[in-house]
Amino acid sequence: MATATAPPDERVATTGPVARLLKRPEIGALIAALVVFLFFALTTETFATPAGASTWLQTSSTIGIMAVAVALLMIGGEFDLSAGVMTGFTGLTVGVLTTHWGLNIWVAIVVALALALAVGALNGFMVMKTGLPSFIVTLGTFFVLQGIDLALVKLIIGQVAIQGMSNVPYYDQPKKLFGSTFEVGGATIHVSVIWWIAVTIIASWILMRTRAGNWIFAVGGAQGASRQVGVPVFRTKIGLFMTTAFAGWIVGMLVLFRTSTVQSNTGIGQEFIYIICAVVGGCLLTGGYGSAVGAALGALIYGMVNQGIPYSGWDSNWLKAVLGVMLLGACLINNWVRKRAENAR
């Protein structure tokens, strides 16, 4: 006599490979990036050419470096509104120290890095010790740095832009690291693209393969519970703010040595672009969920749209409006894919 077999318990149902793939936070951004690329590649003559690709890759790279760092911070449950102005602050620091005071260029670069890390550590310390939202703390830092970039720089050098960087002794040495280009298939690729790829790989490895990555997800998802199980919340949060500042230093150097100049308004307003790219890439505003690869893809979408619209011959006055619609569409696709994955069995 055959015995009846109990139906499988849905609570332990195995998730298929497709469903697991769709649950990845970056999958929505990947789909959106493919759609944007195909749209502009098929509707313009320049976008998919080597010259066109080198332009939007360069735009995406500097945004992407910051977006990846901001994504780590958002996964950890915090924001940094001083991230944009930090890029100008570090570049101006090197410019003033070298062109006005004659400091060795490598020493000036290290000083700029030290100042950036100090500001990042201060942001994290204030957030953790005061209990104030990081939005408020870093907004204050934003205005302080903006004032330094404008008023203090003008007081020291009499203007708000650095001139004469190419005449600084040993300028060509850091330029090879931060401002050089190379040819690939007829396209001129800026070294910032290599920095972007390297930062994304390292950030992804940290998130997915290290204890520190587990701590980042933990403090963003449940900070109180994380502290109770021994996660070093204080150290993790400060490290995340310092990481964002470090990325700001990298981008500041890339901009400075690519253009040989920097202005006091460099980076202002870009902090919201970084956050948008991170959200498009799958990061939740509530923390505890996201992806470094997704943030890099979000930056790629931004770069492609930013260059694709002029290539299409559209009125440039529509640039921001169309860009906002495209980014919102990517967010909606990301949300839809995630919900489909949650319901998949």
C-alpha positions as CSV (number, residue, x, y, z in Angstrom):
1,M,0.0,0.0,0.0
2,A,1.5,3.4,-1.1
3,T,1.9,6.0,1.6
4,A,0.9,9.6,1.0
5,T,3.6,12.1,0.5
6,A,3.3,15.4,2.2
7,P,3.5,18.5,0.0
8,P,6.7,20.5,0.1
9,D,6.9,23.2,2.7
10,E,6.8,26.6,0.8
11,R,9.0,28.1,3.6
12,V,12.0,26.1,2.5
13,A,11.3,26.2,-1.3
14,T,14.4,26.5,-3.4
15,T,14.9,29.7,-5.3
16,G,15.8,29.2,-8.9
17,P,18.9,30.7,-10.6
18,V,16.8,33.2,-12.5
19,A,15.1,34.4,-9.4
20,R,18.4,34.7,-7.6
21,L,19.8,36.7,-10.5
22,L,16.8,39.1,-10.4
23,K,17.3,39.6,-6.7
24,R,20.7,41.2,-7.3
25,P,20.4,44.9,-6.6
26,E,22.3,45.9,-9.8
27,I,20.2,44.0,-12.3
28,G,17.7,46.8,-12.8
29,A,20.5,49.2,-13.5
30,L,22.1,46.8,-16.0
31,I,18.8,46.5,-17.9
32,A,18.4,50.3,-17.9
33,A,22.0,50.8,-19.1
34,L,21.5,48.4,-22.0
35,V,18.3,50.2,-23.0
36,V,19.9,53.6,-22.9
37,F,22.9,52.5,-24.9
38,L,20.8,50.8,-27.6
39,F,18.5,53.9,-27.8
40,F,21.3,56.4,-28.4
41,A,23.4,54.0,-30.5
42,L,20.5,53.5,-32.9
43,T,19.3,57.1,-33.0
44,T,22.6,59.0,-33.3
45,E,25.6,58.6,-35.5
46,T,28.3,59.6,-33.0
47,F,27.3,57.9,-29.7
48,A,28.6,54.4,-30.5
49,T,31.7,55.6,-32.3
50,P,35.1,55.4,-30.6
51,A,35.2,59.2,-30.2
52,G,31.7,59.2,-28.8
53,A,32.3,56.3,-26.4
54,S,35.5,57.9,-25.0
55,T,33.5,61.0,-24.1
56,W,30.7,59.4,-22.2
57,L,33.0,56.9,-20.5
58,Q,35.2,59.8,-19.3
59,T,32.1,61.5,-17.9
60,S,30.9,58.4,-16.3
61,S,34.2,57.5,-14.7
62,T,34.6,60.5,-12.3
63,I,30.9,60.3,-11.4
64,G,31.2,56.5,-11.0
65,I,34.1,56.7,-8.6
66,M,32.2,58.9,-6.2
67,A,28.9,57.0,-6.8
68,V,30.5,53.7,-5.7
69,A,31.9,55.3,-2.5
70,V,28.5,57.0,-1.8
71,A,26.8,53.6,-2.4
72,L,29.0,52.0,0.3
73,L,28.0,54.8,2.7
74,M,24.3,54.5,1.8
75,I,24.4,50.8,2.4
76,G,25.8,51.7,5.8
77,G,22.7,53.8,6.4
78,E,24.3,57.3,5.9
79,F,24.6,60.2,3.5
80,D,27.4,62.6,2.7
81,L,26.3,65.9,1.1
82,S,29.9,67.2,1.2
83,A,31.1,64.6,-1.3
84,G,30.8,66.9,-4.3
85,V,32.6,69.9,-2.8
86,M,35.3,67.6,-1.5
87,T,36.5,67.1,-5.1
88,G,37.1,70.8,-5.6
89,F,38.6,71.2,-2.1
90,T,41.3,68.7,-2.7
91,G,42.2,70.0,-6.1
92,L,42.3,73.6,-4.8
93,T,44.5,72.5,-1.9
94,V,47.1,71.0,-4.3
95,G,46.8,74.0,-6.6
96,V,47.4,76.6,-3.9
97,L,50.2,74.8,-2.2
98,T,52.1,74.3,-5.4
99,T,51.5,77.4,-7.5
100,H,51.3,79.9,-4.7
101,W,53.6,78.6,-2.0
102,G,55.9,76.4,-4.1
103,L,55.5,73.2,-2.2
104,N,56.6,70.0,-3.8
105,I,53.7,68.6,-5.9
106,W,53.8,65.1,-4.3
107,V,53.9,66.6,-0.8
108,A,50.9,68.7,-1.8
109,I,49.0,65.7,-3.0
110,V,49.6,63.9,0.3
111,V,48.6,66.9,2.3
112,A,45.3,67.1,0.3
113,L,44.7,63.4,1.0
114,A,45.4,63.9,4.7
115,L,43.0,66.8,4.9
116,A,40.3,64.9,3.0
117,L,40.6,61.9,5.3
118,A,40.5,64.2,8.3
119,V,37.2,65.9,7.1
120,G,35.7,62.4,6.5
121,A,36.7,61.2,9.9
122,L,35.3,64.4,11.5
123,N,32.0,63.8,9.7
124,G,31.7,60.3,11.0
125,F,32.8,61.3,14.5
126,M,30.2,64.0,14.7
127,V,27.4,61.8,13.3
128,M,28.2,59.0,15.8
129,K,28.9,61.2,18.9
130,T,26.0,63.8,18.5
131,G,23.4,61.5,17.1
132,L,22.5,64.1,14.5
133,P,21.4,62.8,11.1
134,S,24.3,62.6,8.6
135,F,22.2,64.7,6.2
136,I,22.5,67.7,8.7
137,V,26.2,67.1,9.7
138,T,27.5,66.8,6.1
139,L,25.3,69.7,4.9
140,G,27.1,71.8,7.4
141,T,30.5,70.5,6.2
142,F,29.4,71.2,2.6
143,F,28.9,74.9,3.4
144,V,32.1,75.1,5.4
145,L,34.2,73.6,2.5
146,Q,32.3,75.7,0.0
147,G,33.2,78.9,2.0
148,I,36.9,77.8,2.2
149,D,37.0,77.0,-1.6
150,L,35.6,80.5,-2.4
151,A,36.6,83.0,0.3
152,L,39.9,81.5,1.6
153,V,41.2,80.6,-1.8
154,K,40.4,84.1,-3.1
155,L,42.0,85.7,-0.1
156,I,45.2,83.7,-0.7
157,I,45.7,83.9,-4.4
158,G,43.4,86.8,-5.4
159,Q,41.1,84.7,-7.6
160,V,38.9,81.6,-7.6
161,A,40.6,79.5,-10.1
162,I,44.1,77.8,-10.1
163,Q,46.3,78.8,-13.0
164,G,49.8,77.7,-14.0
165,M,49.6,74.1,-12.8
166,S,51.4,72.8,-15.9
167,N,54.4,75.0,-14.9
168,V,54.8,73.4,-11.5
169,P,58.0,71.3,-11.2
170,Y,57.5,67.5,-11.6
171,Y,53.9,68.2,-12.8
172,D,54.3,65.5,-15.5
173,Q,54.9,62.8,-12.9
174,P,51.4,62.8,-11.2
175,K,49.8,63.7,-14.5
176,K,50.8,60.2,-15.7
177,L,48.9,58.7,-12.8
178,F,45.8,61.0,-12.8
179,G,45.6,62.8,-16.2
180,S,47.0,60.5,-18.9
181,T,45.2,58.8,-21.8
182,F,45.7,55.8,-24.0
183,E,44.3,54.4,-27.2
184,V,42.0,51.4,-27.4
185,G,40.4,50.5,-30.8
186,G,40.6,54.1,-32.0
187,A,39.1,55.5,-28.8
188,T,41.0,57.8,-26.5
189,I,40.5,56.4,-23.0
190,H,41.2,58.6,-20.0
191,V,43.0,56.9,-17.0
192,S,40.0,57.9,-14.9
193,V,38.2,54.9,-16.5
194,I,40.9,52.6,-15.1
195,W,40.5,54.2,-11.6
196,W,36.7,53.8,-11.9
197,I,37.0,50.1,-12.7
198,A,39.6,49.5,-10.0
199,V,37.5,51.3,-7.4
200,T,34.4,49.3,-8.4
201,I,36.2,45.9,-8.2
202,I,37.8,46.7,-4.8
203,A,34.5,48.0,-3.3
204,S,32.6,44.9,-4.6
205,W,35.2,42.6,-3.1
206,I,35.0,44.4,0.2
207,L,31.2,44.1,0.2
208,M,30.9,40.5,-0.9
209,R,34.0,38.8,0.4
210,T,35.2,40.5,3.6
211,R,34.1,40.8,7.2
212,A,34.1,44.6,6.8
213,G,31.5,44.2,4.0
214,N,29.3,42.2,6.4
215,W,29.6,45.0,8.9
216,I,28.6,47.6,6.3
217,F,25.4,45.7,5.5
218,A,24.7,45.1,9.2
219,V,25.1,48.7,10.4
220,G,22.9,49.9,7.6
221,G,20.2,47.3,8.1
222,A,20.0,47.2,11.9
223,Q,22.5,49.4,13.8
224,G,21.3,48.6,17.3
225,A,21.2,44.8,16.7
226,S,24.6,45.0,15.0
227,R,26.2,46.6,18.1
228,Q,24.7,43.9,20.3
229,V,26.4,41.1,18.3
230,G,29.8,42.8,18.4
231,V,29.9,44.7,15.1
232,P,32.2,47.8,15.5
233,V,29.6,50.3,14.5
234,F,31.6,53.4,15.4
235,R,34.7,52.3,13.5
236,T,32.7,51.1,10.5
237,K,30.7,54.4,10.1
238,I,33.8,56.5,10.4
239,G,35.6,54.3,7.9
240,L,32.7,54.8,5.4
241,F,32.8,58.6,5.7
242,M,36.6,58.4,5.2
243,T,36.1,56.2,2.2
244,T,33.8,58.8,0.6
245,A,36.4,61.6,1.3
246,F,39.1,59.4,-0.1
247,A,37.1,59.0,-3.3
248,G,36.7,62.8,-3.4
249,W,40.4,63.1,-3.3
250,I,40.8,60.7,-6.2
251,V,38.3,62.6,-8.3
252,G,39.9,65.9,-7.3
253,M,43.3,64.7,-8.5
254,L,41.8,63.3,-11.7
255,V,40.1,66.6,-12.6
256,L,43.1,68.7,-11.6
257,F,45.6,66.8,-13.7
258,R,43.3,66.2,-16.7
259,T,42.5,69.9,-17.1
260,S,45.5,71.5,-15.3
261,T,43.2,73.8,-13.5
262,V,40.4,73.7,-10.9
263,Q,37.8,76.3,-9.9
264,S,36.3,77.1,-6.5
265,N,32.8,75.9,-7.6
266,T,34.1,72.5,-8.8
267,G,32.0,69.6,-7.6
268,I,29.2,71.8,-6.1
269,G,25.8,70.2,-6.8
270,Q,27.4,66.9,-7.9
271,E,26.6,65.2,-4.5
272,F,23.0,64.7,-5.6
273,I,24.1,63.1,-8.9
274,Y,26.2,60.6,-6.8
275,I,23.1,59.7,-4.7
276,I,20.9,59.3,-7.7
277,C,23.4,57.0,-9.4
278,A,23.6,54.9,-6.2
279,V,19.8,54.6,-6.0
280,V,19.5,53.8,-9.7
281,G,22.1,51.1,-9.0
282,G,19.9,49.4,-6.4
283,C,20.8,51.2,-3.1
284,L,17.9,51.8,-0.7
285,L,17.6,55.1,1.0
286,T,17.0,53.3,4.3
287,G,20.3,51.5,4.1
288,G,21.3,47.8,4.4
289,Y,20.9,47.0,0.7
290,G,22.8,47.9,-2.5
291,S,25.7,47.2,-4.8
292,A,29.0,48.8,-5.9
293,V,28.5,47.5,-9.4
294,G,25.0,48.9,-9.5
295,A,26.3,52.3,-8.5
296,A,28.9,52.1,-11.3
297,L,26.2,51.2,-13.7
298,G,24.1,54.1,-12.5
299,A,27.0,56.4,-13.3
300,L,27.3,54.8,-16.7
301,I,23.6,55.6,-17.3
302,Y,24.2,59.2,-16.3
303,G,27.2,59.6,-18.5
304,M,25.5,58.0,-21.6
305,V,22.4,60.2,-21.2
306,N,24.4,63.3,-20.5
307,Q,26.3,62.9,-23.8
308,G,23.5,61.1,-25.8
309,I,21.1,64.0,-25.6
310,P,23.5,66.5,-27.3
311,Y,24.5,63.9,-29.8
312,S,20.8,63.5,-30.7
313,G,20.6,67.2,-31.5
314,W,17.9,67.9,-29.0
315,D,17.5,71.3,-27.3
316,S,20.0,71.3,-24.5
317,N,17.5,73.1,-22.3
318,W,15.7,69.7,-22.0
319,L,18.8,67.9,-20.8
320,K,18.1,67.9,-17.1
321,A,14.4,67.1,-17.6
322,V,15.0,64.2,-19.9
323,L,17.9,63.0,-17.7
324,G,15.6,63.0,-14.7
325,V,13.0,61.0,-16.5
326,M,15.5,58.4,-17.6
327,L,16.9,58.1,-14.1
328,L,13.4,57.8,-12.6
329,G,12.6,55.1,-15.2
330,A,15.7,53.2,-14.2
331,C,14.6,53.3,-10.6
332,L,11.1,52.0,-11.5
333,I,12.6,49.2,-13.5
334,N,14.9,48.3,-10.6
335,N,11.9,48.3,-8.2
336,W,9.8,46.2,-10.6
337,V,12.6,43.6,-11.0
338,R,13.1,43.4,-7.3
339,K,9.4,42.8,-6.7
340,R,9.2,40.1,-9.4
341,A,12.2,38.4,-7.8
342,E,10.5,38.4,-4.4
343,N,7.5,36.7,-5.8
344,A,9.4,34.1,-7.9
345,R,9.8,30.5,-6.7
